[in-house]
C-alpha cells in the first residue's frame, strides 16, 4: 500500500513539475548532482533537486524493494523556495506535504 501511494504521489509531482514548466529535458552536469548539502542548495535549484535527486532515489528504492526514507520534511523547503509564488506552486507544495505525511515517523 505504501509503495502504491508513493508511486502515485511521485507521478503527481512529476506531472505538476512539467505543467509548471519546471521539468528539464537535460540533466545538470554530473558534478552538480554530487552535492552533500541538504537539497543540494549549493548546486541546484529546488525543482532540479526534486527531478534529478529525490524522485529518482524514491523510484530506485521502489523498483528494488529497498526501504523508503522515514521522518523527512520536504514541503517546508518548497514553501521557503517558492515564497512569493505560493499561489502558482500550491499544488506542488501540497503534494510534497502529502509525501511528508506519508513518511512521518
Backbone as CSV, one residue per row, in Angstrom:
resi,resn,N_x,N_y,N_z,CA_x,CA_y,CA_z,C_x,C_y,C_z
1,UNK,0.816,-1.198,0.000,0.000,0.000,0.000,0.862,1.266,0.000
2,UNK,1.916,1.276,0.808,2.819,2.428,0.869,3.478,2.667,-0.485
3,UNK,3.903,1.594,-1.128,4.554,1.723,-2.440,3.584,2.322,-3.466
4,UNK,2.345,1.888,-3.429,1.356,2.385,-4.385,1.074,3.876,-4.158
5,UNK,0.932,4.275,-2.911,0.695,5.688,-2.594,1.896,6.538,-2.984
6,UNK,3.083,6.027,-2.710,4.301,6.752,-3.048,4.417,6.934,-4.550
7,UNK,4.179,5.875,-5.300,4.243,5.944,-6.753,3.247,6.962,-7.293
8,UNK,2.045,6.968,-6.756,1.022,7.925,-7.200,1.455,9.362,-6.909
9,UNK,2.030,9.609,-5.742,2.480,10.961,-5.400,3.667,11.385,-6.257
10,UNK,4.579,10.466,-6.550,5.711,10.799,-7.416,5.231,11.120,-8.832
11,UNK,4.246,10.380,-9.311,3.671,10.644,-10.633,2.999,12.014,-10.643
12,UNK,2.267,12.319,-9.593,1.604,13.612,-9.486,2.646,14.732,-9.429
13,UNK,3.716,14.521,-8.675,4.780,15.515,-8.564,5.430,15.768,-9.919
14,UNK,5.732,14.698,-10.640,6.329,14.819,-11.979,5.401,15.593,-12.918
15,UNK,4.130,15.263,-12.901,3.144,15.932,-13.755,3.065,17.423,-13.434
16,UNK,3.018,17.750,-12.159,2.942,19.155,-11.755,4.193,19.932,-12.155
17,UNK,5.353,19.331,-11.989,6.594,19.992,-12.398,6.582,20.276,-13.901
18,UNK,6.089,19.330,-14.659,6.010,19.527,-16.108,4.994,20.602,-16.460
19,UNK,3.823,20.549,-15.845,2.779,21.549,-16.119,3.249,22.962,-15.789
20,UNK,4.070,23.084,-14.768,4.540,24.405,-14.351,5.884,24.767,-14.986
21,UNK,6.250,23.992,-15.976,7.467,24.222,-16.761,8.719,24.277,-15.889
22,UNK,8.751,23.382,-14.897,9.914,23.252,-14.028,10.660,21.948,-14.293
23,UNK,10.237,21.216,-15.300,10.851,19.931,-15.654,11.865,20.171,-16.762
24,UNK,13.075,19.735,-16.581,14.132,19.936,-17.566,14.325,18.692,-18.414
25,UNK,14.599,18.895,-19.683,14.858,17.755,-20.563,16.308,17.289,-20.459
26,UNK,17.192,18.204,-20.097,18.614,17.861,-19.967,19.014,17.897,-18.493
27,UNK,19.715,16.860,-18.039,20.154,16.882,-16.642,21.303,17.863,-16.429
28,UNK,21.464,18.309,-15.198,22.610,19.161,-14.892,23.909,18.357,-15.030
29,UNK,25.017,19.048,-15.065,26.316,18.379,-15.124,26.448,17.423,-13.934
30,UNK,27.046,16.253,-14.142,27.150,15.248,-13.070,27.738,15.783,-11.767
31,UNK,28.706,16.669,-11.853,29.317,17.179,-10.620,28.328,18.001,-9.783
32,UNK,27.323,18.585,-10.437,26.317,19.349,-9.703,25.402,18.445,-8.883
33,UNK,25.308,17.192,-9.283,24.461,16.235,-8.574,25.179,15.608,-7.376
34,UNK,26.438,15.920,-7.184,27.242,15.321,-6.124,27.250,16.131,-4.834
35,UNK,26.456,17.143,-4.748,26.420,17.996,-3.567,26.133,17.182,-2.311
36,UNK,26.731,17.586,-1.214,26.444,16.958,0.082,25.575,17.861,0.958
37,UNK,25.214,19.014,0.432,24.352,19.943,1.162,22.893,19.469,1.092
38,UNK,22.112,19.729,2.139,20.688,19.381,2.070,20.037,20.028,0.844
39,UNK,19.264,19.250,0.142,18.553,19.695,-1.053,19.500,20.215,-2.139
40,UNK,20.783,19.910,-2.017,21.807,20.368,-2.977,21.686,21.870,-3.218
41,UNK,21.445,22.615,-2.146,21.208,24.056,-2.277,22.399,24.811,-2.874
42,UNK,23.571,24.205,-2.801,24.749,24.886,-3.322,24.961,24.678,-4.815
43,UNK,24.233,23.727,-5.412,24.467,23.433,-6.825,23.209,23.382,-7.688
44,UNK,22.040,23.189,-7.085,20.807,23.007,-7.855,19.693,23.927,-7.367
45,UNK,18.777,24.227,-8.261,17.516,24.846,-7.869,16.675,23.748,-7.206
46,UNK,15.736,24.139,-6.367,14.937,23.150,-5.647,14.215,22.191,-6.594
47,UNK,13.624,22.728,-7.665,12.901,21.854,-8.602,13.865,20.872,-9.285
48,UNK,15.109,21.279,-9.487,16.101,20.357,-10.060,16.406,19.243,-9.074
49,UNK,16.516,19.584,-7.807,16.763,18.573,-6.781,15.624,17.543,-6.772
50,UNK,14.393,18.049,-6.873,13.254,17.132,-6.919,13.375,16.193,-8.115
51,UNK,13.636,16.763,-9.275,13.656,15.982,-10.515,14.847,15.031,-10.604
52,UNK,16.010,15.488,-10.244,17.212,14.711,-10.520,17.786,13.957,-9.324
53,UNK,17.283,14.251,-8.126,17.792,13.531,-6.957,16.668,12.825,-6.201
54,UNK,15.669,13.573,-5.736,14.648,12.955,-4.905,13.791,11.933,-5.643
55,UNK,13.192,12.333,-6.760,12.311,11.414,-7.489,13.072,10.153,-7.931
56,UNK,14.257,10.282,-8.552,14.979,9.060,-8.941,15.349,8.168,-7.752
57,UNK,15.689,8.776,-6.623,16.040,7.973,-5.437,14.845,7.168,-4.948
58,UNK,13.695,7.802,-4.870,12.495,7.080,-4.458,12.150,5.973,-5.463
59,UNK,12.220,6.286,-6.737,11.898,5.283,-7.752,12.862,4.108,-7.703
60,UNK,14.137,4.387,-7.492,15.141,3.322,-7.366,14.792,2.408,-6.182
61,UNK,14.467,3.016,-5.063,14.130,2.233,-3.872,12.864,1.405,-4.093
62,UNK,11.876,1.980,-4.752,10.646,1.249,-5.029,10.902,0.076,-5.977
63,UNK,11.658,0.316,-7.036,11.929,-0.728,-8.030,12.743,-1.886,-7.465
64,UNK,13.579,-1.602,-6.470,14.460,-2.633,-5.922,14.034,-3.088,-4.522
65,UNK,12.810,-2.753,-4.158,12.264,-3.138,-2.844,13.185,-2.773,-1.694
66,UNK,13.783,-1.601,-1.770,14.641,-1.095,-0.704,13.794,-0.263,0.246
67,UNK,14.226,-0.149,1.495,13.452,0.669,2.439,13.348,2.114,1.959
68,UNK,12.190,2.670,2.165,11.963,4.078,1.827,12.360,4.935,3.028
69,UNK,12.821,6.153,2.774,13.225,7.011,3.898,12.036,7.340,4.796
70,UNK,12.325,7.609,6.043,11.279,7.946,7.010,11.631,9.264,7.689
71,UNK,10.625,9.931,8.177,10.817,11.101,9.007,11.484,12.278,8.326
72,UNK,11.122,12.553,7.106,11.692,13.703,6.411,10.614,14.757,6.200
73,UNK,11.048,15.956,5.846,10.114,17.050,5.572,10.649,17.851,4.393
74,UNK,10.018,17.690,3.260,10.406,18.394,2.040,9.540,19.639,1.825
75,UNK,8.301,19.577,2.248,7.388,20.701,1.980,7.822,22.021,2.617
76,UNK,8.448,22.038,3.809,8.914,23.339,4.315,9.960,23.988,3.399
77,UNK,10.828,23.185,2.816,11.814,23.725,1.881,11.121,24.269,0.638
78,UNK,10.122,23.545,0.162,9.362,24.014,-1.001,8.682,25.347,-0.702
79,UNK,8.086,25.446,0.466,7.422,26.685,0.864,8.416,27.838,0.902
80,UNK,9.588,27.579,1.443,10.623,28.615,1.517,11.136,28.992,0.128
81,UNK,11.426,28.008,-0.686,11.977,28.267,-2.027,10.990,29.000,-2.919
82,UNK,9.718,28.692,-2.757,8.718,29.282,-3.624,7.935,30.391,-2.936
83,UNK,8.556,30.984,-1.927,7.941,32.126,-1.247,7.677,33.213,-2.289
84,UNK,6.536,33.814,-2.230,6.195,34.859,-3.192,5.441,34.333,-4.404
85,UNK,5.493,33.038,-4.626,4.709,32.463,-5.733,3.964,31.226,-5.231
86,UNK,3.561,31.298,-3.961,2.879,30.162,-3.347,1.608,29.812,-4.100
87,UNK,0.904,30.803,-4.608,-0.343,30.530,-5.327,-0.132,29.614,-6.512
88,UNK,0.855,29.912,-7.319,1.084,29.083,-8.502,1.768,27.756,-8.179
89,UNK,2.446,27.674,-7.038,3.149,26.439,-6.659,2.388,25.637,-5.601
90,UNK,1.185,26.095,-5.305,0.382,25.497,-4.233,0.242,23.983,-4.373
91,UNK,-0.132,23.500,-5.545,-0.337,22.056,-5.733,0.961,21.275,-5.533
92,UNK,2.068,21.830,-5.993,3.360,21.165,-5.772,3.651,21.052,-4.277
93,UNK,3.466,22.143,-3.559,3.736,22.139,-2.123,2.811,21.164,-1.398
94,UNK,1.548,21.142,-1.782,0.603,20.222,-1.144,0.939,18.763,-1.444
95,UNK,1.411,18.491,-2.640,1.824,17.124,-2.982,3.034,16.720,-2.147
96,UNK,3.979,17.619,-1.996,5.147,17.332,-1.158,4.734,17.159,0.307
97,UNK,3.762,17.934,0.742,3.264,17.781,2.111,2.638,16.399,2.302
98,UNK,1.941,15.907,1.273,1.371,14.557,1.357,2.488,13.513,1.483
99,UNK,3.570,13.695,0.747,4.709,12.781,0.880,5.284,12.850,2.293
100,UNK,5.447,14.058,2.801,5.944,14.210,4.172,5.067,13.455,5.159
101,UNK,3.767,13.618,5.013,2.814,12.953,5.920,2.902,11.429,5.801
102,UNK,3.039,10.957,4.590,3.103,9.513,4.349,4.296,8.871,5.039
103,UNK,5.385,9.610,5.123,6.614,9.048,5.677,6.987,9.618,7.039
104,UNK,6.056,10.300,7.658,6.301,10.827,9.001,6.472,9.661,9.965
105,UNK,7.444,9.770,10.819,7.684,8.665,11.775,6.715,8.713,12.917
